[in-house]
Amino acid sequence: MQTAIVEILLNGNIQHTVTRRVTPAEIVLLKHIHGDDSVVAPVEIESVKRSNADEVNRLKLQYGDEAFKAVFPGAMPKVPSELSEVGVDTGAKAKDEPKA
């Protein structure tokens, strides 16, 4: 699963930003919560070892079951694992070595 460090514009406001390492599925959730243009400037892309089930559980814990199900309906949906699946330009510097 790929991750990237991105800047998140809280509620789409350029004056209120947070920088975090996120996964592709997390980008989809953040865009749902803060707006379509809220996740910008991806850098330092790297791969981590994480199963779909682990990512689903992590996101439900972090963002709440209700927010997760609004974006990814179903009992155990397949969430995106590649940044290209969610429309993020992967031209940033990549680190391909998987981490546990």
C-alpha positions in Angstrom: 0.0 0.0 0.0 1.3 3.4 -0.9 1.5 6.4 1.4 2.4 10.0 0.8 3.0 13.1 2.9 0.3 15.6 1.9 -1.0 19.0 3.0 -4.6 18.9 4.1 -6.6 22.1 3.8 -9.1 21.8 6.7 -12.6 22.6 5.3 -10.8 23.7 2.1 -9.2 26.7 3.9 -5.7 27.4 2.8 -5.1 29.2 6.1 -5.8 26.1 8.1 -3.6 23.3 7.1 -2.2 20.1 8.5 0.7 18.0 7.0 0.3 14.2 7.4 1.4 10.9 5.9 -1.8 9.3 4.5 -2.9 6.3 2.4 -5.0 6.5 -0.8 -8.2 5.4 1.1 -7.5 8.1 3.7 -7.3 10.7 0.9 -10.7 9.7 -0.3 -12.1 10.1 3.3 -10.4 13.5 3.8 -11.8 14.8 0.5 -15.2 13.7 1.6 -14.8 15.5 5.0 -13.0 18.6 3.9 -13.8 19.0 0.2 -12.5 17.8 -3.2 -9.6 20.2 -3.3 -8.5 19.7 0.3 -5.6 17.3 -0.2 -2.6 18.8 -2.0 1.1 18.6 -2.6 2.0 14.9 -2.3 5.6 14.2 -1.5 7.8 11.3 -0.3 5.7 8.4 -1.6 6.6 5.1 0.0 5.1 1.7 0.3 4.0 0.0 3.5 2.8 -3.5 4.2 -0.8 -3.3 5.3 -3.7 -5.6 4.4 -7.1 -4.3 3.2 -8.7 -5.5 6.4 -6.1 -3.7 8.5 -6.6 -0.5 6.5 -10.4 -0.6 6.8 -10.1 -1.1 10.6 -7.6 1.7 11.0 -9.7 4.1 9.0 -12.9 3.2 10.9 -11.1 3.8 14.2 -9.5 7.1 13.1 -12.5 8.7 11.3 -15.5 6.8 12.7 -17.6 4.0 11.3 -20.3 6.4 10.0 -17.8 8.6 8.0 -16.1 5.5 6.6 -19.4 3.8 5.5 -20.5 7.0 3.8 -17.5 6.7 1.5 -16.9 3.0 1.4 -20.3 1.1 1.8 -20.4 -2.6 2.6 -19.1 -4.9 5.3 -15.5 -5.1 4.1 -15.1 -3.0 1.0 -11.9 -3.1 -1.1 -10.2 0.3 -0.4 -7.7 1.9 -2.9 -4.1 1.0 -2.2 -2.3 3.0 -5.0 -2.3 6.7 -5.2 -3.0 6.6 -8.9 -6.4 5.0 -8.0 -7.5 8.2 -6.3 -6.1 10.6 -8.9 -2.9 11.7 -7.0 0.0 12.5 -9.2 2.8 10.0 -8.3 5.6 12.1 -9.7 6.8 12.8 -6.2 10.0 11.2 -4.9 9.3 7.5 -4.3 10.6 5.2 -1.7 9.7 1.7 -2.8 11.0 -0.3 0.1 8.0 -1.8 1.9 7.9 -1.2 5.7 6.0 -3.3 8.2 
